[in-house]
Amino acid sequence: MTSSELWSRATAERYDAEETGMSSAEVLGPTLDFLAELAGDGRALEFAIGTGRVGVPLRERGVPVTGIELSPHMATVLRRKAGEDVLPVVLGDMASTVVPGEFALVYLVYNTITNLLTQDEQVACFRNAARHRAPGGRFVIELGVPPLRLLPPGQAAVPFDVSEGHLGFDTFDLVEQVLVSHHLTRDAEDGRYRRESSRHRYAWPAELDLMARIAGLEPERRVADWDGSPFNQDSTRHVSVWRKPL
């Protein structure tokens, strides 16, 4: 078992309702186009597949998808959308769990690699991706760029959402390279606020490239978003692709 925090039943049950924006056609369309093109006629493996926000519609596009998921509660929600015969899911962690076969594409979306709280585990995740990929296969990660430029001396937190129903901010441990994401979410029914937090190990793009090299992977492409827009010093996130040499 890795250091990843386990999503509870309550969190899994409300996850889709609270992430409707990430499931919109505007967000999912470019994501699915990008991944389907890389998968081609091959199979895809999603690390930390969750409730199937990406995996289920990618399967509906004709890409055979298998998932690895740590939380059985998240996998239960996914099962309501797709059966095991349509989208197999193996319960386990993304750093060490092995599923049968080789894949043209292994991918991690929505900052999920940061759920692994140590550098060693993140390196193991890259190695696990390389273990599953066919020669020439790709590994794709979507990850935010740490917003440390927004953290002046003496400031403890950086807000990322200030809206009527949600307040979100991150606090940082710059020594351990860990951020804690804090959420105050207002319940739509009774108006009360629910407080939650989760820990994440942030990583820079250059650090990920080194992890890839350790795993025997070569950088192929880095863009600022799924639509292929150029990545530069002002980008707040990136989609990176590494390839297993032929």
Sequence and secondary structure as in RCSB ss.txt:
>XXXX:A:sequence
MTSSELWSRATAERYDAEETGMSSAEVLGPTLDFLAELAGDGRALEFAIGTGRVGVPLRERGVPVTGIELSPHMA
TVLRRKAGEDVLPVVLGDMASTVVPGEFALVYLVYNTITNLLTQDEQVACFRNAARHRAPGGRFVIELGVPPLRL
LPPGQAAVPFDVSEGHLGFDTFDLVEQVLVSHHLTRDAEDGRYRRESSRHRYAWPAELDLMARIAGLEPERRVAD
WDGSPFNQDSTRHVSVWRKPL
>XXXX:A:secstr
  S     HHHHHHHHHHTTGGGSHHHHHHHHHHHHHHHTTS EEEET TT TTHHHHHHTT  EEEEES HHHH
HHHHTTS TTTS EEES TTT   SS EEEEEE TTGGGGS SHHHHHHHHHHHHHHEEEEEEEEEEEE   GGG
  TT  EEEEEE SSEEEEEEEETTTTEEEEEEEEE TTT  EEEEEEEEE   HHHHHHHHHHTT EEEEEESS
TT  B  TT SEEEEEEE   
